[in-house]
Amino acid sequence: MPAIRITLHGQVQGFGVRPAIAQLATRCGLDGTVRNSTIGVVIELRGELPNLERFRDSLSSALPEQADVTAIDEVDLRKPSESPPTGFRILASDRDGAGRTHMPVDSAICAACLVELTHVAESNEAIDRRFGYPLITCTRCGPRFSLIRAMPYDRSETSMDRFTPCPECAREYVDPTDRRFHSQTNACEACGPRVRLVAGDGQEVAAGAAAVAHAAKAILNGKIVGVLGVGGYQWVVDATQPAAVERLRRRKGRPTKPLAIMLADVDTVASLAVLAPAERLALSSAANPIVLLSRRPDPGPISLAHQVTGPMPSVGVMLPTTGLHHLLLNHLNGRPLVVTSGNRDGEPLRYRPQHPVAKPAGQLADGVPREGVNALNDPDAEIADCWLDHDREILRPIDDSVVRVIAGRTATIRLARGLAPLPLSLPPAWLGGHAAGRQVVAMGGHQKAAIALFDGSQAVLGPHVGDLEDESTRERYLQSLESLLELYRVRPDCWVHDAHPDYFTSRLAQQLTETSATTPQGIGTGPKLPVDRAASSLAIQHHHAHVAATMLEQGWLERTVLGVAWDGTGDGTDGTVWGGEFLIVNGKSCRRFASLLPFRLVGGDAAVRQPWRVAVALVHQALGPQVATGLKLPGIDPLAIARIVQRLERPAQDPRSIPPSADITTTSAGRLLDGFAALTLGITHSDYDAEPAMRFESIADDSVVPPYPIRLVQSQPTWRLDWTPTVRSVIDAIANRVPAAIIAARVHRALAHGIRQVIDLQPSLPVALCGGCFQNRLLTEAVVTAPECCSRAVATPGQIPTSDGGLAAGQLAIALAPDQQPD
């Protein structure tokens, strides 16, 4: 009788693929087996040829929605690997060999589980046994990556291994007709993880359903509740109570940056915000990200406290992730909640249920010491007033993902829960050629750090870690790095890093290849990393990596591309700081073709926090010292402006030989937008990354079409986009009391027009828009919707973050590129 073996590659573990295959094989009248392995899912089938053909034809439609099959191999079996079974069986996983299958990602509660969780039985119905169980899951939903210890994906290799299934859960696990057939996270109130509410003094207040009810009451009373979600803690408060939101901001150390909210369902979201089809799809997807939306002028019945979003007209919204979130919202009658990352700003996400009463004075709940803080006598030392947590251990902390729809495409702002780890598609010729057998780790940058790796057969981009200024975030980065290396069984032969020599990741890469110690010197006392002096390190220019990341996503790695890399700052190759670049890229080759006209950042890093300094520099360069000295900026002493002008009259310094407080020359598009925001809106200080530019975009009237003037000039050895005519127009408009919304729109149109002028000089090349500035929807859409771009291949942000969160993906692609490839 004919027999075949089919191997499914890709993201095929963790979502009920084996049960779905078993059910399909049974329907098709086939005998055989299915098992997880380190390379994917392996199926062996035996039966009549028509039945085998029916199985092949039905396979793709029978798989769960979350499954992503990247390749299918099939071979004939003259002799099946085992004696022919009667019927069809799911076998124990095969753990031999290198890991080559994609990791399953965490998934929001599915519709079927939600019905079981919340459906109130009628008089003639039996109540579902999981009714009200906050941690309900099935084969199609629930935590995956956050609780995996190792692959293949089996309960024994997750943090669920300590929970022994009760007889009813065990029956479901082996019943092919049950939705929880072979569900590795299967549990219930009787045998599964337990939810509890812990007061600020460390005493348990309630457990189970009562814990959720008590937490809801605390929120109604204006308290901050630390809720343990899928990947870590979230700080939760009533989004309609100004005092509660303000208290959360003070304790979290986040004075103005908008906070995300959670709403009960899509219809409620639609009453608050404008929902395009792509936004609705992203909001209700299994990934369950925070979606950045435009608020309606009249929000209807929902009245958010002003402190939630401040002056921004947009809002980040997510739907409930787990049964716990749904029950909490039900108790609150759908009241909007602030649900923000469970950390202090600049620190890593907390994820372990450790409460301050058990910690010595001067430590936080996650054990990270903070100088001068005593959690027992400082009311703001601990952020949460009480804690709604559970005993299902989180092995891999992971934050909430953030996305925004730009030019009709869902763009990832923060790659995390539900989206990470993200498989990366390298050219097949590379995998079978020069890259075969290599093991490479890309370290990312300094802000929005994330790690990418190649294990010899697959490439992935790991989840967001954070900005590496804080020592505790650096420790979390090291933990994440060690964890990913262990999970993917990688021992790198090359560590790839940013060309900036002082980034934490750059120093780490150097020390991992230059010392024989197991822990890099001067890096910290955290996890042990594999040190191999035979391994190499490779520095990649910042903006080259941005372009390569976009090329990777578009499948353009074997083409020559014109990359438009606009962001905050990155070390250039000419002794200046870049950030407004047009680069011609082909694999490892990168040539600067054009850039924005350089300008001065007076005070270096201080100009990032004080954008009024940039405004003065722009006006000085466009209109001269007299006009710059006469600027009136709110809250800024005219003498301070005069001192900046005096410094601008002196030559700039080499940034490689000066302290961060000195003046540097830059082409940064992000800082240019900050300067325009300071001139137009009077924003003189920035509390978070890109705040002035974001507010400048948010007030723009996008119905205004005519751009301000901008010039393209040839300057050896590159072309320059001269923005000084734009500055002169802005100063005239301010003097004539033109509304700020019109000024902002015309500045964005000017920059987009300038981009189009440059790309018109290379009509044969596809264009990659990349860097954090293209998270600006107005700027991006002004470029791609122009008539002259309609016939061009123009790539906009997608799954790989276009900010520094995607930098590691580009670094990895460049490191794996052949030394020479055709244009």
VEXTI-484717 format. One line per field, with one value per residue (C-alpha): residue number from 0; residue in one letter; y, x, z. Coordinates in steps of 0.25 Angstrom, whole numbers, plus 5000, padded with zeros to 4 digits. Layout:
BEGIN
pos (NUM,...)
code (A,...)
Y (Y,...)
X (X,...)
Z (Z,...)
REM end
This chain:
BEGIN
pos (0,1,2,3,4,5,6,7,8,9,10,11,12,13,14,15,16,17,18,19,20,21,22,23,24,25,26,27,28,29,30,31,32,33,34,35,36,37,38,39,40,41,42,43,44,45,46,47,48,49,50,51,52,53,54,55,56,57,58,59,60,61,62,63,64,65,66,67,68,69,70,71,72,73,74,75,76,77,78,79,80,81,82,83,84,85,86,87,88,89,90,91,92,93,94,95,96,97,98,99,100,101,102,103,104,105,106,107,108,109,110,111,112,113,114,115,116,117,118,119,120,121,122,123,124,125,126,127,128,129,130,131,132,133,134,135,136,137,138,139,140,141,142,143,144,145,146,147,148,149,150,151,152,153,154,155,156,157,158,159,160,161,162,163,164,165,166,167,168,169,170,171,172,173,174,175,176,177,178,179,180,181,182,183,184,185,186,187,188,189,190,191,192,193,194,195,196,197,198,199,200,201,202,203,204,205,206,207,208,209,210,211,212,213,214,215,216,217,218,219,220,221,222,223,224,225,226,227,228,229,230,231,232,233,234,235,236,237,238,239,240,241,242,243,244,245,246,247,248,249,250,251,252,253,254,255,256,257,258,259,260,261,262,263,264,265,266,267,268,269,270,271,272,273,274,275,276,277,278,279,280,281,282,283,284,285,286,287,288,289,290,291,292,293,294,295,296,297,298,299,300,301,302,303,304,305,306,307,308,309,310,311,312,313,314,315,316,317,318,319,320,321,322,323,324,325,326,327,328,329,330,331,332,333,334,335,336,337,338,339,340,341,342,343,344,345,346,347,348,349,350,351,352,353,354,355,356,357,358,359,360,361,362,363,364,365,366,367,368,369,370,371,372,373,374,375,376,377,378,379,380,381,382,383,384,385,386,387,388,389,390,391,392,393,394,395,396,397,398,399,400,401,402,403,404,405,406,407,408,409,410,411,412,413,414,415,416,417,418,419,420,421,422,423,424,425,426,427,428,429,430,431,432,433,434,435,436,437,438,439,440,441,442,443,444,445,446,447,448,449,450,451,452,453,454,455,456,457,458,459,460,461,462,463,464,465,466,467,468,469,470,471,472,473,474,475,476,477,478,479,480,481,482,483,484,485,486,487,488,489,490,491,492,493,494,495,496,497,498,499,500,501,502,503,504,505,506,507,508,509,510,511,512,513,514,515,516,517,518,519,520,521,522,523,524,525,526,527,528,529,530,531,532,533,534,535,536,537,538,539,540,541,542,543,544,545,546,547,548,549,550,551,552,553,554,555,556,557,558,559,560,561,562,563,564,565,566,567,568,569,570,571,572,573,574,575,576,577,578,579,580,581,582,583,584,585,586,587,588,589,590,591,592,593,594,595,596,597,598,599,600,601,602,603,604,605,606,607,608,609,610,611,612,613,614,615,616,617,618,619,620,621,622,623,624,625,626,627,628,629,630,631,632,633,634,635,636,637,638,639,640,641,642,643,644,645,646,647,648,649,650,651,652,653,654,655,656,657,658,659,660,661,662,663,664,665,666,667,668,669,670,671,672,673,674,675,676,677,678,679,680,681,682,683,684,685,686,687,688,689,690,691,692,693,694,695,696,697,698,699,700,701,702,703,704,705,706,707,708,709,710,711,712,713,714,715,716,717,718,719,720,721,722,723,724,725,726,727,728,729,730,731,732,733,734,735,736,737,738,739,740,741,742,743,744,745,746,747,748,749,750,751,752,753,754,755,756,757,758,759,760,761,762,763,764,765,766,767,768,769,770,771,772,773,774,775,776,777,778,779,780,781,782,783,784,785,786,787,788,789,790,791,792,793,794,795,796,797,798,799,800,801,802,803,804,805,806,807,808,809,810,811,812,813,814,815,816,817,818,819,820,821,822)
code (M,P,A,I,R,I,T,L,H,G,Q,V,Q,G,F,G,V,R,P,A,I,A,Q,L,A,T,R,C,G,L,D,G,T,V,R,N,S,T,I,G,V,V,I,E,L,R,G,E,L,P,N,L,E,R,F,R,D,S,L,S,S,A,L,P,E,Q,A,D,V,T,A,I,D,E,V,D,L,R,K,P,S,E,S,P,P,T,G,F,R,I,L,A,S,D,R,D,G,A,G,R,T,H,M,P,V,D,S,A,I,C,A,A,C,L,V,E,L,T,H,V,A,E,S,N,E,A,I,D,R,R,F,G,Y,P,L,I,T,C,T,R,C,G,P,R,F,S,L,I,R,A,M,P,Y,D,R,S,E,T,S,M,D,R,F,T,P,C,P,E,C,A,R,E,Y,V,D,P,T,D,R,R,F,H,S,Q,T,N,A,C,E,A,C,G,P,R,V,R,L,V,A,G,D,G,Q,E,V,A,A,G,A,A,A,V,A,H,A,A,K,A,I,L,N,G,K,I,V,G,V,L,G,V,G,G,Y,Q,W,V,V,D,A,T,Q,P,A,A,V,E,R,L,R,R,R,K,G,R,P,T,K,P,L,A,I,M,L,A,D,V,D,T,V,A,S,L,A,V,L,A,P,A,E,R,L,A,L,S,S,A,A,N,P,I,V,L,L,S,R,R,P,D,P,G,P,I,S,L,A,H,Q,V,T,G,P,M,P,S,V,G,V,M,L,P,T,T,G,L,H,H,L,L,L,N,H,L,N,G,R,P,L,V,V,T,S,G,N,R,D,G,E,P,L,R,Y,R,P,Q,H,P,V,A,K,P,A,G,Q,L,A,D,G,V,P,R,E,G,V,N,A,L,N,D,P,D,A,E,I,A,D,C,W,L,D,H,D,R,E,I,L,R,P,I,D,D,S,V,V,R,V,I,A,G,R,T,A,T,I,R,L,A,R,G,L,A,P,L,P,L,S,L,P,P,A,W,L,G,G,H,A,A,G,R,Q,V,V,A,M,G,G,H,Q,K,A,A,I,A,L,F,D,G,S,Q,A,V,L,G,P,H,V,G,D,L,E,D,E,S,T,R,E,R,Y,L,Q,S,L,E,S,L,L,E,L,Y,R,V,R,P,D,C,W,V,H,D,A,H,P,D,Y,F,T,S,R,L,A,Q,Q,L,T,E,T,S,A,T,T,P,Q,G,I,G,T,G,P,K,L,P,V,D,R,A,A,S,S,L,A,I,Q,H,H,H,A,H,V,A,A,T,M,L,E,Q,G,W,L,E,R,T,V,L,G,V,A,W,D,G,T,G,D,G,T,D,G,T,V,W,G,G,E,F,L,I,V,N,G,K,S,C,R,R,F,A,S,L,L,P,F,R,L,V,G,G,D,A,A,V,R,Q,P,W,R,V,A,V,A,L,V,H,Q,A,L,G,P,Q,V,A,T,G,L,K,L,P,G,I,D,P,L,A,I,A,R,I,V,Q,R,L,E,R,P,A,Q,D,P,R,S,I,P,P,S,A,D,I,T,T,T,S,A,G,R,L,L,D,G,F,A,A,L,T,L,G,I,T,H,S,D,Y,D,A,E,P,A,M,R,F,E,S,I,A,D,D,S,V,V,P,P,Y,P,I,R,L,V,Q,S,Q,P,T,W,R,L,D,W,T,P,T,V,R,S,V,I,D,A,I,A,N,R,V,P,A,A,I,I,A,A,R,V,H,R,A,L,A,H,G,I,R,Q,V,I,D,L,Q,P,S,L,P,V,A,L,C,G,G,C,F,Q,N,R,L,L,T,E,A,V,V,T,A,P,E,C,C,S,R,A,V,A,T,P,G,Q,I,P,T,S,D,G,G,L,A,A,G,Q,L,A,I,A,L,A,P,D,Q,Q,P,D)
Y (5000,5014,5022,5036,5045,5060,5070,5084,5095,5109,5113,5100,5097,5103,5105,5091,5087,5072,5071,5077,5067,5055,5059,5061,5048,5041,5048,5043,5029,5028,5021,5028,5037,5052,5057,5070,5071,5081,5083,5085,5075,5061,5053,5039,5034,5020,5018,5017,5027,5035,5036,5042,5051,5056,5059,5067,5075,5078,5080,5095,5098,5089,5096,5106,5120,5124,5113,5119,5108,5113,5100,5085,5073,5060,5047,5033,5022,5008,5004,5013,5017,5009,4997,5001,5006,5004,5017,5030,5034,5047,5042,5048,5059,5056,5065,5060,5070,5085,5093,5099,5101,5114,5118,5119,5133,5137,5138,5146,5138,5132,5134,5120,5121,5135,5128,5118,5129,5138,5131,5131,5118,5118,5110,5098,5099,5094,5104,5102,5097,5108,5119,5130,5123,5135,5127,5119,5114,5104,5099,5112,5122,5126,5128,5121,5128,5134,5120,5112,5106,5098,5093,5084,5090,5081,5083,5077,5088,5099,5106,5098,5085,5087,5087,5072,5071,5067,5055,5064,5072,5059,5053,5066,5064,5050,5052,5055,5062,5072,5086,5083,5071,5071,5085,5087,5098,5091,5094,5098,5104,5090,5087,5100,5113,5121,5136,5144,5158,5163,5176,5186,5180,5167,5160,5152,5158,5148,5137,5133,5140,5148,5153,5159,5165,5172,5177,5183,5190,5196,5201,5208,5214,5221,5210,5206,5191,5183,5172,5160,5158,5148,5154,5162,5173,5184,5196,5198,5209,5215,5224,5233,5237,5249,5248,5233,5235,5246,5238,5226,5236,5241,5228,5222,5234,5237,5252,5254,5242,5236,5224,5212,5208,5195,5195,5183,5181,5187,5194,5202,5205,5210,5220,5226,5226,5225,5211,5208,5193,5190,5196,5188,5175,5179,5182,5168,5160,5148,5156,5166,5178,5193,5200,5215,5222,5235,5240,5245,5259,5255,5242,5239,5232,5230,5241,5239,5247,5258,5252,5239,5245,5260,5269,5257,5255,5240,5228,5215,5204,5189,5179,5169,5159,5148,5143,5151,5164,5161,5158,5171,5179,5172,5175,5190,5190,5192,5205,5209,5205,5210,5198,5201,5194,5189,5197,5210,5218,5214,5201,5187,5181,5174,5160,5152,5152,5158,5168,5180,5175,5163,5172,5180,5195,5201,5190,5190,5178,5171,5172,5184,5193,5208,5217,5225,5218,5211,5204,5204,5219,5226,5225,5226,5216,5205,5208,5198,5199,5184,5173,5163,5152,5137,5125,5122,5125,5135,5129,5140,5154,5161,5174,5178,5180,5194,5196,5207,5206,5215,5216,5205,5195,5191,5196,5190,5201,5191,5176,5168,5159,5152,5157,5152,5145,5149,5139,5146,5141,5141,5138,5123,5124,5129,5118,5107,5115,5124,5125,5110,5105,5119,5124,5139,5149,5163,5172,5184,5198,5206,5210,5201,5189,5176,5164,5156,5143,5132,5118,5112,5110,5120,5135,5142,5156,5155,5163,5178,5179,5195,5206,5202,5215,5208,5197,5189,5189,5185,5173,5169,5170,5160,5151,5152,5149,5137,5132,5133,5126,5115,5114,5113,5106,5116,5118,5130,5130,5145,5156,5168,5182,5197,5205,5214,5210,5214,5207,5196,5186,5190,5189,5175,5170,5174,5168,5155,5153,5159,5152,5138,5141,5135,5149,5161,5170,5184,5179,5174,5162,5156,5143,5135,5137,5128,5135,5130,5137,5130,5137,5151,5164,5172,5187,5192,5206,5210,5215,5204,5194,5202,5200,5186,5183,5188,5181,5168,5169,5173,5161,5171,5166,5162,5175,5189,5199,5214,5215,5227,5226,5237,5236,5243,5241,5230,5231,5234,5230,5245,5249,5255,5250,5245,5244,5249,5240,5234,5222,5213,5199,5185,5175,5179,5191,5204,5218,5231,5238,5250,5255,5267,5279,5278,5287,5289,5282,5292,5284,5271,5262,5274,5279,5266,5269,5284,5286,5301,5300,5293,5304,5315,5307,5306,5320,5324,5316,5321,5335,5339,5343,5355,5348,5336,5345,5352,5339,5339,5325,5323,5321,5323,5335,5344,5343,5328,5329,5340,5330,5319,5329,5332,5317,5316,5326,5317,5305,5291,5280,5266,5257,5246,5254,5262,5260,5258,5273,5279,5284,5274,5275,5266,5263,5257,5258,5255,5267,5276,5273,5276,5289,5292,5288,5297,5309,5306,5301,5307,5293,5296,5283,5269,5258,5246,5242,5249,5257,5270,5263,5255,5267,5274,5263,5262,5276,5277,5279,5268,5274,5285,5281,5292,5290,5301,5302,5293,5292,5280,5285,5277,5278,5269,5257,5256,5264,5272,5275,5290,5292,5307,5312,5304,5311,5325,5321,5317,5329,5338,5329,5331,5346,5346,5338,5326,5315,5305,5293,5299,5302,5287,5282,5290,5286,5272,5273,5281,5269,5259,5267,5268,5253,5251,5260,5251,5238,5244,5244,5229,5225,5210,5207,5202,5211,5207,5217,5214,5220,5225,5237,5228,5224,5238,5235,5249,5249,5235,5236,5249,5242,5229,5236,5246,5243,5242,5230,5222,5215,5213,5201,5209,5200,5206,5201,5187,5175,5179,5192,5203,5209,5204,5192,5186,5190,5176,5170,5179,5176,5161,5162,5170,5160,5148,5155,5150,5159,5161,5160,5165,5179)
X (5000,5006,5012,5018,5025,5021,5029,5023,5033,5031,5022,5015,5016,5008,4994,4988,4995,4996,4982,4977,4986,4981,4966,4969,4976,4964,4954,4962,4963,4978,4987,4999,5006,5009,5020,5027,5042,5053,5051,5035,5024,5026,5015,5015,5003,4998,4986,4980,4985,4971,4971,4985,4982,4970,4979,4989,4977,4971,4984,4985,4971,4970,4982,4979,4979,4992,5000,5010,5015,5028,5031,5026,5035,5029,5036,5031,5033,5035,5038,5031,5039,5031,5021,5009,4999,4984,4977,4985,4993,5001,5014,5024,5033,5046,5057,5069,5076,5078,5066,5060,5045,5039,5035,5021,5016,5007,4992,4980,4968,4960,4945,4942,4949,4943,4929,4933,4938,4927,4914,4903,4896,4881,4872,4873,4888,4899,4910,4923,4933,4943,4933,4940,4954,4963,4974,4966,4973,4972,4980,4977,4981,4988,5003,5014,5027,5026,5026,5035,5047,5051,5046,5039,5027,5022,5016,5028,5037,5028,5025,5012,5019,5017,5002,4997,4984,4972,4964,4954,4966,4973,4961,4960,4975,4973,4960,4961,4948,4951,4956,4967,4972,4987,4986,4999,4994,4981,4976,4964,4961,4963,4977,4983,4990,4983,4980,4981,4981,4992,4991,5002,5007,5009,4997,4988,4974,4966,4968,4961,4948,4948,4962,4957,4945,4954,4964,4952,4947,4961,4962,4948,4954,4965,4976,4987,4987,4999,4993,5001,4998,5004,5018,5019,5013,5004,5000,4985,4976,4963,4965,4954,4960,4970,4975,4978,4985,4993,4998,5002,5010,5017,5021,5024,5033,5025,5021,5015,5017,5003,4998,4991,4977,4969,4954,4945,4942,4943,4930,4934,4947,4940,4932,4945,4954,4954,4955,4960,4958,4973,4973,4961,4968,4980,4972,4965,4976,4982,4994,4986,4995,4993,4988,4991,4978,4973,4962,4949,4946,4933,4937,4922,4920,4935,4941,4956,4964,4972,4985,4984,4988,4991,4992,4992,4980,4983,4982,4988,4977,4977,4966,4966,4978,4974,4962,4967,4966,4952,4947,4953,4946,4933,4933,4936,4924,4934,4940,4953,4966,4980,4988,5003,5016,5019,5032,5038,5041,5055,5055,5051,5038,5035,5030,5032,5022,5031,5024,5031,5029,5038,5049,5059,5058,5064,5059,5048,5038,5047,5059,5066,5073,5070,5078,5071,5057,5051,5038,5032,5032,5032,5018,5023,5034,5025,5016,5005,4995,4992,4995,4986,4996,4997,5006,5008,5023,5027,5040,5042,5037,5031,5024,5012,5014,5010,5006,5001,4995,5003,5000,4990,5000,5001,5015,5021,5025,5029,5032,5028,5016,5009,5018,5032,5041,5039,5044,5053,5053,5067,5069,5069,5082,5089,5083,5089,5102,5111,5102,5100,5105,5108,5103,5102,5096,5093,5093,5084,5087,5086,5071,5059,5069,5066,5074,5074,5081,5084,5085,5090,5077,5067,5068,5059,5057,5055,5046,5048,5057,5057,5067,5081,5083,5079,5087,5075,5071,5085,5084,5071,5077,5088,5078,5070,5082,5086,5072,5071,5085,5080,5066,5072,5085,5094,5108,5112,5124,5121,5115,5110,5108,5106,5118,5117,5128,5122,5109,5107,5104,5117,5126,5119,5122,5136,5138,5131,5142,5154,5154,5155,5146,5131,5125,5130,5138,5131,5117,5111,5109,5098,5097,5109,5110,5118,5132,5140,5153,5152,5139,5139,5132,5126,5122,5111,5108,5095,5087,5092,5086,5073,5072,5076,5065,5055,5061,5060,5045,5043,5051,5061,5074,5079,5076,5082,5073,5072,5069,5064,5068,5063,5064,5069,5084,5095,5110,5113,5126,5131,5132,5118,5105,5096,5081,5075,5082,5079,5088,5090,5091,5095,5098,5110,5112,5107,5109,5104,5097,5090,5086,5079,5087,5096,5093,5098,5093,5098,5101,5100,5091,5085,5079,5071,5065,5064,5059,5059,5074,5071,5061,5072,5082,5073,5069,5083,5087,5075,5074,5087,5091,5082,5069,5073,5077,5063,5055,5044,5043,5034,5041,5055,5064,5068,5082,5082,5078,5089,5099,5095,5097,5111,5114,5109,5118,5130,5134,5128,5136,5139,5128,5138,5147,5138,5129,5113,5111,5119,5114,5113,5109,5097,5088,5077,5063,5057,5065,5061,5046,5048,5054,5041,5033,5040,5038,5024,5018,5028,5032,5045,5047,5045,5041,5042,5048,5043,5032,5033,5033,5021,5013,5017,5011,4999,4994,4996,4984,4986,4976,4987,4994,5004,5018,5028,5040,5052,5064,5072,5086,5099,5110,5122,5122,5107,5094,5088,5074,5074,5063,5067,5056,5046,5051,5050,5035,5032,5038,5029,5017,5019,5020,5007,5000,4997,4991,5001,4993,4995,5010,5012,5005,5013,5026,5023,5019,5032,5041,5033,5035,5050,5050,5043,5053,5065,5058,5055,5070,5070,5058,5062,5064,5054,5052,5053,5047,5053,5057,5048,5044,5035,5027,5021,5009,5007,5021,5021,5008,5012,5023,5016,5003,5010,5007,5022,5023,5011,5019,5031,5034,5034,5035,5028,5029,5024,5026,5041,5041,5046,5052,5064,5056,5058,5073,5078,5070,5078,5091,5089,5085,5098,5107,5101,5102,5112,5124,5121,5107,5102,5095)
Z (5000,4997,5008,5008,5018,5018,5026,5029,5031,5037,5048,5050,5065,5076,5069,5068,5055,5060,5064,5051,5043,5051,5049,5034,5032,5039,5030,5018,5023,5025,5035,5040,5050,5052,5062,5065,5062,5062,5047,5047,5047,5041,5036,5031,5023,5018,5009,4996,4985,4984,4999,4999,4988,4996,5008,5000,4994,5007,5015,5014,5017,5029,5037,5048,5044,5051,5044,5034,5025,5018,5011,5009,5006,5002,5000,4996,5007,5002,5016,5027,5038,5048,5046,5040,5050,5050,5050,5052,5064,5070,5074,5084,5079,5072,5079,5071,5061,5060,5063,5050,5052,5055,5069,5072,5077,5088,5083,5089,5094,5083,5081,5085,5098,5100,5099,5110,5119,5119,5114,5124,5123,5121,5130,5122,5119,5127,5131,5124,5134,5130,5132,5139,5139,5136,5129,5119,5107,5096,5084,5076,5087,5099,5103,5095,5093,5107,5114,5105,5111,5098,5085,5080,5086,5097,5111,5117,5111,5116,5129,5129,5133,5147,5146,5145,5137,5145,5139,5131,5125,5122,5115,5106,5103,5096,5090,5075,5074,5085,5083,5093,5087,5089,5095,5102,5111,5115,5129,5137,5151,5157,5152,5146,5149,5160,5160,5173,5177,5186,5194,5195,5208,5201,5207,5198,5198,5189,5179,5166,5162,5175,5172,5159,5166,5177,5166,5158,5171,5174,5160,5162,5174,5167,5170,5161,5159,5154,5145,5141,5126,5116,5116,5128,5137,5132,5140,5140,5144,5141,5128,5132,5145,5144,5158,5156,5142,5148,5159,5150,5141,5154,5159,5145,5142,5129,5130,5116,5106,5102,5110,5103,5107,5106,5101,5102,5087,5073,5073,5086,5079,5067,5075,5080,5068,5053,5049,5034,5030,5032,5046,5049,5044,5052,5065,5065,5060,5069,5071,5079,5077,5082,5069,5068,5064,5061,5071,5067,5069,5077,5084,5088,5101,5104,5112,5114,5124,5117,5124,5116,5103,5106,5094,5084,5076,5074,5084,5085,5087,5089,5092,5103,5102,5112,5119,5131,5124,5119,5133,5138,5128,5130,5145,5141,5130,5119,5125,5118,5124,5123,5121,5120,5121,5135,5138,5141,5129,5124,5131,5126,5128,5141,5140,5153,5164,5175,5184,5191,5205,5203,5198,5206,5206,5193,5184,5174,5172,5162,5170,5163,5173,5172,5180,5191,5189,5201,5197,5211,5214,5201,5195,5181,5182,5177,5165,5168,5180,5178,5169,5161,5157,5155,5157,5142,5141,5130,5124,5113,5117,5105,5104,5096,5081,5075,5061,5052,5038,5028,5014,5015,5021,5036,5040,5053,5063,5074,5071,5083,5088,5077,5066,5071,5069,5054,5044,5033,5019,5013,4998,4996,4988,5001,5009,5000,4997,5005,5017,5019,5033,5038,5052,5053,5063,5060,5073,5068,5073,5086,5085,5084,5084,5079,5074,5061,5059,5048,5053,5040,5033,5038,5042,5052,5059,5074,5082,5087,5099,5100,5101,5107,5115,5128,5135,5138,5123,5119,5129,5122,5108,5113,5118,5105,5097,5105,5105,5090,5088,5096,5090,5076,5079,5073,5076,5067,5058,5056,5065,5057,5063,5059,5055,5067,5076,5089,5088,5099,5088,5080,5093,5096,5082,5083,5097,5093,5082,5090,5103,5108,5120,5120,5125,5117,5125,5129,5124,5136,5145,5138,5129,5124,5109,5099,5097,5085,5081,5068,5065,5058,5060,5049,5049,5040,5037,5044,5032,5023,5033,5032,5017,5017,5027,5017,5006,5014,5016,5002,4996,4990,4996,4982,4976,4976,4983,4986,5001,5008,5022,5031,5046,5058,5058,5054,5052,5038,5030,5028,5043,5044,5049,5039,5039,5025,5015,5001,5000,4988,4994,4988,4999,5006,4997,5001,4995,4999,4988,4994,5008,5015,5016,5029,5041,5055,5068,5078,5091,5084,5092,5099,5086,5085,5099,5096,5081,5083,5080,5067,5063,5066,5058,5046,5046,5047,5035,5027,5030,5038,5052,5053,5051,5059,5071,5070,5071,5082,5088,5100,5113,5107,5111,5100,5106,5104,5089,5087,5093,5084,5072,5077,5077,5063,5058,5062,5054,5057,5064,5060,5068,5069,5078,5086,5098,5096,5101,5089,5076,5065,5050,5045,5034,5043,5038,5052,5058,5046,5049,5063,5060,5051,5063,5072,5062,5059,5072,5082,5087,5095,5102,5099,5109,5100,5087,5075,5083,5076,5062,5066,5071,5058,5050,5059,5057,5042,5033,5023,5013,5010,4998,4993,4999,5004,4995,4996,4987,4981,4979,4975,4985,4983,4985,4988,4985,4996,4999,5004,5014,5016,5007,5015,5028,5022,5018,5032,5038,5028,5031,5046,5044,5036,5047,5037,5045,5051,5044,5030,5033,5038,5026,5016,5023,5022,5007,5005,5011,5003,4990,4993,4994,4981,4974,4979,4975,4961,4959,4960,4952,4950,4965,4974,4986,5001,5011,5025,5038,5049,5041,5033,5044,5041,5033,5027,5022,5017,5010,5003,4997,4992,4987,4978,4963,4960,4970,4965,4955,4964,4974,4987,5000,5012,5027,5029,5039,5042,5050,5042,5054,5062,5066,5052,5052,5055,5044,5034,5041,5040,5025,5022,5029,5022,5008,4998,4997,4982,4976,4962,4961)
REM end
